[in-house]
């Protein structure tokens, strides 16, 4: 897939309506003049191809406002783009026939085809002959954007093209990216930039190399090295991912007056990578301040503590949050401080995005025939989710009077099993994905039955107490209730709240102030349109405390709430207290928030909230009065993920150099069969656990002839000679359980090294040395070896390889690298040194360049050094200035006016300087004008010009004769360095053109001569209004 961005300002170019997408990688030279702000950042070349699955996206340099055109290569890409647009940009896209050529040689995108708009559902795969049909240029106009479909040579045709908004195009690209780019920089030919050792350097994940401040030591050629990596540690499918190295970027540093300034946090920061953080990713917040080092950094989170998993690195400039979650959203602040002198800070609001997940999924529904169902699902998502409803895989739409679909709510009226039974799905979707929650709807209609919930054979009630006789049949629709005592209809109505004997709203029978006359057989008769049924319970009157509603054995899912009812019958004037125990231990509801005593459907009992596996066991209810006590108990089963496996160990004799056989005991299944296990491990010296085996089926872990209560698996891919801890998790249909206890340390057998050293390079040292450097694989530190090759072999090219070894043998060789031996002192002498006056404090020195060949330079030319001193001083101070460039001239500044100087020039390489050249002599000009113009006045001249006058200056005997005046003017708020300069002769007035109306300007005037620029006048402010000029 290829993409090009267009904007209104690019619509017309040379009379045509077309924009080319040029992506070139060129050498960049950056010249830094050290003034107040001494910092720079180097930009990596932007021609980077990102490999996404099987799709190649070529990202054009500029991302402009307006529309984007996406060319699509095959049906797989078309399906992805089409689905993505349906979800995210349903109105603002259009497809066309095309035929695109991407010219790699000229870095150009061109179109051929008639640009006919077509439906997304049409057949796109036209014959090549149809794509190559000739025609005139056809321009399709969309809003303010015009596109040209130009006819070119038939080559690499692509079937069709899609026009969408530019921001949507960029997000499409982000959706499919499974890989990322890592960046490294090196200076010269082999010296990698090490920010860990040089705190003024910073390599951002945006590819740029930043300098908080620059010095002469930073001068040189820099190259950017890019390599394809995977996101979040996923496998990339190759041991040698593709990499590219940029052309050199030269950094030139010139002298300036040192100053103390900063810190100032760069406009590029605070930055987050990836740019759209997603749930589960490892994200990096970067912060960099410019200014005089040392600069210290620290982070805080406004209103909340830092995530416990967050960590700092790279001199605290990078905040890393692994496995980021929605809860990590918030405002983060980067603070930068320079000693105790100055500090600054910048806020950044971190927003986490992710595909939806259901916080309230659908549950199976069993509802009455003819009734109404209101069904809701709720998903958490960033950005916010949209919802759809499906029945048996078919999308549902609102049907007046029968079905209403409103976002996450589905309402079905007048339920009928013939049309409404089935599997329903609630779909939640955003730009990151689509998820489903499904459940079954059964519309039921059957006669009442007490088969599942029979009435208690006997119910006990205490004199003057209260008793509830429960009648809970299964029926659909809800039946009508009638109560009989000894076969006599009591004539009760549901919902009565005043009678001593009354029927509750749910059909149960409540008797208050029990007396001996209430004893007897009570029958509950229920009836609906499908039939009738009845059941009876004998009420027994006692004088002691009795539990007439006993707790029942209960099953609850993990993280849900269970209720165990318990109701006792006592005398009317007796005080009754309920208490509970769990596995024989008293439950304190005030100290344990999982437990609370309450009422459910008029029955007292115990709620177990947010139940987990630790709540499985026996619960006993105690009903206590001042005279006696009664109790009853039931068992609670919490279904959920399995408990932790036990006793993780390595079977004897199974350890090799890279594997071992692990065993463990099966833990509690917590209501559902264990499906598989996850094996995790970590080196003994590390704190980070890694998944070693993602899926070990329960059946696969059973070994015939071994203990059937244990499971076994072979763990491979371990490092030789390394001690490991292991732990195991079990999983069932409810999820993954907690990890087992950590095993003891098991050490694999030793072996020769498995990995070759990285970053093999070298060079430098004393003459006769060959210095070889490399990065040690595990520690990341640089190591080196120096051997003698002899003075005669100075600056000679060598091929080198490095491998690691131990007492068991050699490891693999590194790739071959080419390096130079150390340079010798150069012998060539700089010739034809000349000098000319530049101004009162500077002299330009020129010379003939030396031959940059091995025999003359004994290496390669790094630059030149100019030595200078006062000619007439009997004991002069020798000064020097060097340039790491090959230019045959240099400007010497900071000299004394009207003074003779002597100059010599030397060439140098890494070994040192060549012999001195012959001396050249030159005198600086006298001083520039000392006084500045006064009485500056600005007047109106034209619609875009002003007239300015001033009182001139005169020069003294120590100053060069006056040559004229310079006028600087610039808009208020801009830097003075951006001022426009107007030079005039020895006059006292001038006209300034190009002035914009209603803008406030600043102006300063100075005199100049051969000695240089004089002192500028005081600043004057003026603005050119609609009809007049205002001078301030």
N, C-alpha and C positions, 0 to 999 in steps of 0.2 A: 504494500500500500504506500502511496506517495502523497504528499500534501503540499499545497502551495497556498500562501495567504495573500489576499488582495485587499486594497482599501481604496477609498474614493480618491485620495490624492495621487494614487498610482494608476488611476483609470486611463489617463491620457499621457502618452509618452511618445514624442516624436510623431505626433499626428495619428498614432495608433492607440488601440485600447487593449493593452496587454502588459503584463508584468512578468519578467523572467525571474526564475528562482536560481540565483547564483550561489553556489556553496563551494568556496575555495579555501584552501589552507595555505597561508602565505607567511613568510618571515616578518615578524613585527619588531620594529625598533622603538624603544621607549626611552626618551631623554628626560631625565629628572633634574631640575635645577632646585637645589635645596634652599628653600626660603623658610617661611614660618612653618608650613606644614610639610614635614619631611616623611612622606609615606608614598607608597605606590602599590598597585595590585597588577599582576600579570594575568591576562585573560587567555585561557586555553583556546586554540583554534576550534571553531564551532562545527566543522564537518565531521559529525559523529554518526555512525549508523548503529541503531539499536536493534538487536535481534529479539523479536517477540514470537515465541512459539515457532510457527512456520512462516511468519509474515515479516517482511522487511519494511520498516518505516523510515523514510528519509526526511528528517526534520529540517526545514528551511531556516536560514539564519534569523530572519526577522519575523516576529509575530505581530501583525498589524491589525488595527481595528477593521471590522468589516466581515467579509464572508471568506470561507475556505472551500477549496475544491479538493475532494478526495478521489483518487483513481483507485479502482478496485480490480484486483488481478484474477480472482477465481471465485467459485461459488461459496467456498468456506468463508472468505472475507465478506462476500455480499450478505450471507446469512447473519454473520456477527453484526455488521454495520446496520443492517435492516432491523434486527431485533433491538439493538441499542437505541436507534432513533425512535422506534415505537414507544419505548419506555421513557425517553428523556426529551425529545424535541419533535413532537408529533406534527407541528405546523410549519416549521421553518426549514424544510429540506426539499430537494428536488433532484430527480435522477435524469441523466442525459445519456444518449449514445455518444461514444467518443472514439478512442483510439489514441493513446498517449505514447509519446516517445520521451524517454529520459536519456539525454545525451551526456554520458559520463565524461567525455573528453572536454566538452564545453560547459559542463555543469548547468544544463539548461533543461527545462520542462517545456514540451510543446504538444499541441493537440492536433489531431486530425479527425474529421468526422463532421456530420452536419449538425451536431448539437441538438438533435430532436428531443424535447422533453418526453419521457416515457413513464408509465406507471411502474411502481416498485414491484408489482406482481407479474409484470410482463416477462417474457423470455428474453434474457439478456444475451444469450450466447449466440450472437449473429455470426454468419460466415465471414471469413476474411474478405471475400469479394465484396460483401455488403459494407464492410468497414472501410474499404479502400475506394469507395465510389467518389468520383471527382465532384467538385462544386465550388461555388464562390465562397468568400469569407462570410460567415453568418455570425451576427452579433446578437446575443440574447440579453435583453435588459431586465434586470431584477432590482427594483427600488432605485437606489442611486448607483448601483454597481453595474458596469458593462463588461462582458467577457468576450474575447475574440477566440473563435475556434479556427486556427490557421491550418491550411493544407500543407503537408510536408511529405518527405519521402517515407514510403511504407517500411516500418521497422518496429519491432517489439510492440505490437499493438496491444493495448489493454482494452477490455470489452466495454466498460462504461465508467461514468464519473458521477459523483454526487456532490451537490452544493449544500453546505450547512453553515451555521454560524461559526466563527473562528474559535470561540471559547468551547463550543461543543466538539469541534474537530480535535482540539487539544486534549479534551477529556476522553475522546474515543481512543486516542493514542495511549493515554495513560492506562485505560482499562486493560489493554492486551499486553502490557509490558511485564514480562516475568523476569527480566534481567536489568542490571544497572551497570554503571561505569564507575570504576575506581580510578583515582588520579594519583600520580606521583610526579615529582619534579626533580630534575637533576641539573646541576650547574657544570658548565664545561662539557667534558666528554664522559665523565664517570662518577662525579661526586653527587650523590643523592642529597636532596634538601632534607634536613633533619630538624623539624620544628621542636622535637623533644629536647634537642641540645641547643637550639637557638630560639629563645622565646620571642624574638621580634619577628619571626616568620610564622606563617599560618597557611596551611593548605586546606581550603574549604572543600566540602563535598560538591560545590558547584563547579569545581575544576580550577578555580583561580588560586594563585599564589599571592598572599598579601604580606606586605612589609609594614610593621607598625612604625618603623623609622628606617632610614637607609643610611649607609655609610659606604666608604670606598671599598670595604671588604665585600660588599654585596654586588659590586660591579661585575659584569660578565655575561656570557650567553646562557640562557635557560631553555630547557626543553621540557615539554609536557608529555608524560607517558600515561596512556590510558589502557585499561584492561577490562574486559567483560567479566562481570561477576554476577552472582545470583542474589536475590533479595532474601534476607533472613536465614542465610545458611542453607538454602535448598540446594540439591544437587544440580550441577550445571551441565552434566553430560559429557564432559571432556576434561582431561588432565592438563590440557594446554589451551585455555580459552584465548580467543584472538585479542591482540593488543596492537596499539599504534603509537608512534612517537612523532611529535610535531617537529616542524622546522625550528631552528634556533630563534629565540626572542632575546634581543640584546638589551641589557639594562646599563645605561650610562649615567654615572653619578658625577656631578660637578661640585666644586667647593661653594660653601656659603657660610654665613655667620651662624654659629650654633645658637640655639635658643631653647628655652624650656617651655613646653606647651603640652596640651592634652591632659588627660585622655579625652578623646572624642570618638564615640562609637560610630563606626562606618555606616553609611546609608544602606549597605547590603545586609546589615544585621540588626536585630536578631533574625536568624534564618532557621527554617526547619526543613529537615530532609527525612523521608521523602516529602515533597512539597504538599501532598495531600495525605496526611497521616491516616492510616487505616487501623482498625482494631486488630490486635495481634502482631503488628509490625514492631520492629525496633526503630525508634525515631531518635534523631539527633537535633538538639537545639544548639546553634553555634552563635558565638558572640566574639567580636573583635573590636578593639579600640586602637585608634592611631594616637601616637604621642611618644614622648620620651620614655624609654623603658628604665627601670622595671615597672610594669603595670600588673596589678593583682586583680583577680576576678572572683566574684562569688555570686550565687544565684539564690533567689527566694521565690516562693509561691504566695501570691496575695490571698490572704484569708484562709489558707489551707496549708497543711504540712506538705513537704515534698513527698512524692511517691516513694515508699520504702525501697523499691527496686531500682530507683534512679541512681546514677553514678556520674562522677566528673572525671574528665581526662583532658589531655593537651593543655596543661597549665590552667585547668578549670575553665577553659574557653568552650568546652563541649560538654553539654548535659545530655546523657544517654538514658532513655527510658525503654527497656526491653518489654516486649509483649504488652504494648500500650492498650489501655482500656478506656471506656467512656469516662470513668471516674477520674482519669488523669487530665481531663479538660480543665482549663483555668488560665489565669493570667500569671505568667512567669516574668521575673525581672532579673536582668543581668546588670550587675554593678561592676564598674571598673574604677580602680583607684591607683593613683601614682603617689607612692609613699604616703605621707600624710599631708600632701600639698593640695591635691585636687582630686575630685572624683566626679563621676557621672553615672547615669543609669538609663536603661531603656526597657519599656514594657513590651511583652509579646503575648497575645492571646492565642493559646493552643486549642484548636478545634480538632476533634477526632471524628473521623467518619467510618462507616462500616455498613455492611449489608444488614438487612433486618434480622432480628431474632425475636421469637415470640415470648413475651413476658406472660401473656395469658393465652395459651393455645386452646384450640377447640377440645371439647370433651363429648363423648358419646351421649346422645340424647334419646330418652324413651318418653314419649309424650302421648297424651290422650287424643284419640280420634275426635275430630271436630274442634279441637282447641287451637290455640295460637302459640307460636314459638318465636321468641326474640333471641337471636344467637349473636354473640359478640366475640371477636378476637382482638388482641392488642399486641402490636409489635413495636419494639424499640429500634430506631434506625436513625442514622445521620447520613445524608439528609433525610427529612421526614418521608415515611413510606406512604405509598398509595396502595389501595386494596382492591381486590377482585374476588368474586365468589364463583365457585364451580360446583356442579353436581354431576357425579359420574364422569368427570373430565370435560363437561360442557359448561362454558361460561354462562352465568346467570345475569339476566337483566330484569328490571322492574316490570311487573305485570300488574296493572291496576286491579285492586281488590283481591289479589291472590299472593303477590310476592313483592317485597320492597327491599331494594339493595341501596344502602346508604353508607358509604365508606366502609367501616369495619363492622357494620351491623346488618344482619339479615333477618327480616321478619317474614314469617310464613303464616298465613291466615287460613282458617277452616281446614285444618290438617286432614289429609286423606292418605291412607297407606298406599293406595294404587298409584298416586302421582307423586307423593312426597318422600317415600322411603328411598334410601340410597346413601352413597358416600359423598360427603360434602367437604369442600376444601376452601380455606381462606388463604389467599395469596397476598403477600406483602412484598413490595418491590421498590427499589430505588436504583440509582445509577450504578450501584455496586453489586446488585444481584437481586434474585427473587427467591423467596422461600415459601413453603406451604405448610399449613397445619390442617390435618384432616381428622374427621370423626364421622361416625355413622349416626344417621337419624332413623329411628324406628317409630312409626305411628302405630300405637297398639289399641286393640279393642277386644276385650275378653271378659267373661263373667268373673265375679269376685271369687277368691280362693284364699284359704288360710293355710295352704300347704307349706309355704315358706316361713310364715310368721304365725305359728299357732298361739292361741291364748294360753296363759299359764293355767295349769290344772287347778291350783289353789292360790288364792291371794290372801295375804294376812293383813289384818288391820287392828290397831290397838284402840281400846275404849277411849272415847273423846278425841281420837286422832283423826288423821286424814289419809285417805287411800285413793289411788288412781288405778283403775282397771283398764289395761291397754287393749285396744282393738285396732290391729294394723294389718288388714288384708291387702292382697295384691288385686288390683282391678283397674280396668281402663274402659271407659272414662271413670272418674272418681264416683264411687257409689253413694247412695243415701244410707244413713245409719238409723237403726232402731234398737232400743235396749229393753230387755224383758227380765223381770225378777220372778223366779219360780213360775215361768211361762206367762206372766202377766205383763202386758205392755206398760212401761212407765210413762209413755207419752212425752218424752223429752224432745226439746228442740236444740239444735247445735248453736253454740255461742251464748247460752244462758249464763249470766254472771251473778245471780242473786240466790238461787235455790240451793238448799243444802245438798240435794242430790241433783247433779246437772251434767249435761253432755257438753264436752269441750268442742271447740271449732274443728279439731282434727278427728273427732269421733270418739275419743276416750271418755270413760265415765269417771267423774270425780265425786267422792262422798266425803263431806265434812262432818265433824262432831259425831263420830261413829258411836252407835249404841248396839246393844245385843240384838235389837230387832232388825238390824241391817244384814244379819247373817243370811245366807241363802245362795242360790245358783243364779248367776247373772249371765244372760245370753246376749250376744251382739249379733244382729242380723243386718246384712248389707245386701244392696241390690242396685244393679244398673240395667241398661237396655239389653244386655246379653244374658242376664240371669241373676240368681241370688245364692247366698250361702250364709252359714251362721256358725258360731263357736261359743263355748261357755267356759266360765271360771267360777269356782266355788269360793265365796268370801268367808273366811274364818275369822271370828272375832277373838282376840286375845287380850290379856291384861299386861303383857310385857312388850318391850320394843321389838318390832319386826321390820325387816327390809322387804317391802312388797314389790319394788321395782329394782331388780338386781342388775349389776353391770354384765354386759355380754362380751364374749370374745370378739375382738375387733381387728380388722386389717386396715392399715392406712399407708398411703404412699409417702415417701420421704419428702420433707419440707411442707407437707400438708398438715391439717389439724384433725385430731381425733377427739371424740367425745364419748365418755363412759358414764352412763346414767346410774344414779343410785338414789332411791327414795325410800324413806322409813315411815312407818306409821306409829305414832305415840299418842299419849293422852293429850287432851286439848290444852291443859295447863302445865304440861311438862316442857322444859327447855331441851331442845334437840341440837346437837352439834355434830357436823360431819368432818371426818378427817380421812386421809388417804396414805397408803404406803406403797412403795415401789420395791418389789423384791425384798420385802420385809423392812425397808428403811423408810422412816417418816419423810413425807414430802412437805417442804416449807415453801408455800406458794409466794411468800414475800421475797424470798432470796433467789428463787429460780424462776426466771420469766417464762420458761417453757410450760409451766403449770399454772392454771388458774381455775378456781371453783366458780361455776356459773350455772345458768339454766338454759336448756334447749327444749323448745316446744313444751313449756311448763314443767319439765322434769329437771330436778337438780342433778349435778354431776361434776365431773372433772374434765377440763379441756387440756389436751396435750398439743401445744402449738409448735410449729416448725419441727415436727418429729424427725428424728434421725435414728440410725441403727442402735444408738446407745439407749433409746427409750423402749426397746423391745423387752418384754418381761411381764411379770404378774403385778397387777394393780388391785389392791384390796381396799374396800370402802368400809369405814367404821361409823356407825350411827350410835351416839352416846347420849344418855340422859343421866340425871342424878341418881337413878335407881339401877339401871342396867345398860347393856350394850349389845348390839348386833353387828355382824360383819358379813360381807360377801366379796368374792374376788373373781377376776376375769383376766384373760391373757391378751396383750396387745402385740401385734406383729407389724413391724414397720418394713414395708417393701421399699427397696432402693438399691443403689450400687453395692457391690459386695464389700465385705469387710477386708481388712488387710491380710494378705497371705502371711504365713509364718515360717520362721527358720530358713531363710535364704542361705544356701551354702554351695560350694563347689564340690562335686563328687571327687573322691580321691583318685589320683592318677590321670585326671582329664586335662590338666593344664599343659598347653603347648606355648610356642612363641607368640601366637596370635589368637588363641581360642581357649575356651574351657567349657565344661559342662556344668550348668547351673541347675539346682534343684530347690524346691520349696514345698511347704505344706499348704493344702487347700484351706482357705478361710471360710467364713460364713457367707452363704449366697444371698441372704437377706430377702428371701421370698421369690427370687427368680434365678434360674439356672445360670451359672457362670459360662459366658460365651468365649472369652479369650483373655489373655494376659499381656501386659506391657512390661518389658524388661528395660530398666534404666541403669546407667552406670556412670562413674566419674573417676578420674585418677585421684589417688589418695592426696595429692598435693593441691587439688583444685576444689573449689566450692560450687562448681556449676555442673548440674546433672544433665545428662543427655540421653535421649531415647536410643537404645541399642537395637532393640527388636520391637517394632510397632505392633505386631500381631502374632500371638502364639495361641492357636485354637486350643480350647480345653482338651479336646480329644487328641490333638497332636502331642500334647504334653504327657500323655499316658504311655508308659513303656511296659510291654508285657513282661511278666516275671519280676517286676519291681513293685515297690510299695504303692498300692493304688490310691492312697491318700496324698501322694506327692505327685508333682509335675516336674518334667525335665525338658531342658532345651540346650542346644549348643550355641554358645555366644561366640561369634567370629568377628574379625576385623579389629582386634585389639592391638595395641602397640607392644612390641617386645620389651622385656625388662621393666615393665611398668606395674605398679601396684594399683589395684582397682577396688572400689566399693561397689556393691550392687544392691538394688532393691526392685521389688516387683509390685505391680498393681493388677487387680482383677477388674473385669468389666462384664456387665450383663445388659439386659435391655433397658435398664434404668440409667446406665451411665458407668463411669469409671470410678472405682473406689479409691480410698487412701492408700499411700504406699506402705509397704512392709517396713519393718525395722531394717536398718542398714546392716549389710553383711560385714563380716570382718574383712581385712585386706587380703586379696589374693594377687600374687605377683606372677606375671607371665614370664616365660623363659626368655633369656637374653638372645639377641640376634645382631648381625651386622646392621649398620645404619640403613634405613630405608629411603631417606630423602636426600637429594643433593642440595648443596648450599645455594642460596639465592644471591642475586645482585653481584655476581662476580665481575670485578673490575680492577682498577688499580692505577698505577702511574705515580709520578712524583718521587720525592726522596733525594738523596745525594747522588752526584754523578757516579755512574757505575752500578747503581742500584736498579733492580727490577722489583717493584712493589706490587703485590697481588692482594686484593681485598675481597671480602665476601661477608654475607650476613649469616650468622649462626641461626639455624632453623628454629630451635626452641626458644632461645632467649631473645632473639631479635637484635642482639648487639652486633656491631661490626668487628670483624677480626681481620688480621692481615699477616702476610709473610713477605720478608725482604730477602732477596738473594742477590749475589754479586755476579754481574755479567761482564764487568770490566769497563774501564774508561773508554776504550775504543768503540764500544757498542752503545754510546750515548744515543738517546732518542731513537731507538730502534724498535720496530714493530714486532710484537710477540703474540702468539696465540697461547692461551692458558685455559686449563680446566682445573676444577677443584672437586675433591670428594672427601667425605668424612670416613673415618674408620675407628674401630675399637678392637678389643682383643679377640673378637670373633671374625674379623674380616673387614673388607672394604665395602663402602656404600656406593651408590651409583654416581657416575660423573656428572658434573654440571654441564650445561651447554658451553660450547667454545666461545670465549670472549677475546677480543683483540685489545691489547694495551701497549703503551710505549714505556720503554725504560726511561730513567731520569735524564733530564737535560743537563748539558754542560754550559759553562759560562760562554756567552756569545763573544765573537772575536771581531766582527765587522765594526767599522767606525762610521758614525754618521758624518756625511759630507755636506758642504755648501750651506752652512748655518747662517741665516740672515735674520735681521730684526727690523721692524718698523714701528714707529710710534702709533698708538691707537687712541689714547687720550691722556689726561694728566696722571692717571694712576694705572695704566695698562699698556703693555707692549705686545705686539704679535710677533712670535718667533716662528720661522719656517725653516725647513731643511729637506734634503733629498731622502726619500725612504730607503732604508737598507734592504738588501735582497733577503726575502724571507725564505731562505733555503737552509737545509740542514748544515751545510758546510760553513755558512756564515753565522747563523744564529745558534748553531749547536742544539737546535730544538726548533721551536716555533715562536714567532714574534708575539709577545703579549701586549706591547705598547712602548711608549717612549717616556723618558723623564727629562725635564728641563731643569738645570741647575742655574741659579742666578745669585748675584751679589752686587753690592755697590762698588763701582769701579775704583773710586778714589779713597776708599776706606782702607787704611793700612792693616787693620785686623778685622776683615769683613766677616759677617755672619752668613754662612752658606745656606741658601734656601733651595728647595726643590719642589716640583709638582709633577705628578705622573698621570698619564692617560692610558687606560687599557684599550686603546684603539690603534688602528694602523694609519691614521691620518697624519700627513707630514706637516702639521702646523699645530700651534697651541697658543692660547691667549693667557698671558701672565697678568694677574690682577693684584690689587692691593699694594701697588708701588707708591713711592714718594714723588710728588710732582717736581719737575725741573731737576731731575737727578739722573746721572749716568749709571748704567748697569752693564754688567758682563753676563753673557749667556753661553752655556755649553749644553749639548744634547747627548743623551745616551739611550740606546735601545736595550730592552731587557726581556728575559724569559723567566721561567720559574726558578732557574738556577741563580740568576742575578743580572748585573749590568755589564754592558760591553765597555771598552775604553772610552775616555772622554773625547768629544770632538774638539775642534778648534773653537776658540771663543769668538763671539760676536758682541759688538758694543752698540748701545743705543741710549739716547736720553729721552726721558718722558717729557711731554708737553708741560707748560706751566698750568696753574690751577684753573678750573672752570670759574665762571662768574660766581662771586660770593653772595651778591645781593639778589633779592627776588623782586619781580615787578609789583607795583602797588597801584592803588586807585583803580581797581578792575571794575568795569561797568559793562552790563549786558543790556542791549536794546533790541527792539523789534526790527526785523529786516524784511521778511517775507512770510509766506504761509508755512514754509518748512525751513526757515533760516533765521539766525540772530546775528546782530552786529555787536562786537565786543571791542572795548578800548582799554588801555592800561597806561600807566606811567612806566617808562623803561628804566634800565639800569646802566651804570657806567662801570668799566673795569679798572682795576688797579694795576700797579707795576708788576705784581707777582701773578697776574692772571693773563691768560691768552686773550687777544682782541675779540670783541663780541662779533658773532656771525649772524645771530638772529634769535627768534623766539619760537617756542613750542607751546601749543595749546592742547591740553588734555581735557576731554569732556566725556562723561559717562552717566547713565541713569542712576538715580538714587537707589541704593540697595545692592547694586552690582559691585564687584571687586574692582579696585583701582587698576588692577592689572588688565582688565578688559577695556580700559579707556581707549577711545580713538584719539589719534595724535595728528595735529595739523601744524606743519612747520612753515614759518614765514620769515621774511628777511628782517632787517633792522628797521622795523616800523612800529607803530604804537596802536594799530587797529587791525581787525580782520573780520571776515564773515564766516560763520560756521553753518554749513548746510546739512540736510538730513535730520533735522530736529522734529520729533513727533509731538503733536499737540497734546496738551493736558498731561504730559509726563514731567516729573520733576528731575532736573539734571544738576550735576555738579561740574564745576570747571576750575582748573588751576593752570597758571601760566608760568613758564620758566625761561630763562635766558640760556643760550648754549654757545659754545665756542669749540676750538680744537681740543681744548682741555677737558671737554665733556659737558654734561648737563649741569646747570646751576640748581639752586634751591627753588622748589616750586612756591608759587604765591599761596596765600591763604585761600581756602575753599570758598567759592561763591556758588549760590544756589539760584536756579532760575527755572521757569516753566513757560512754555508757549501756549497761551490760551486760544480761544476761538477767534478773538478780535485783537487781543493785546498780549504783551509779554509782562510777566511778573518777575522781578528780580528780588531775591530775598537776601 
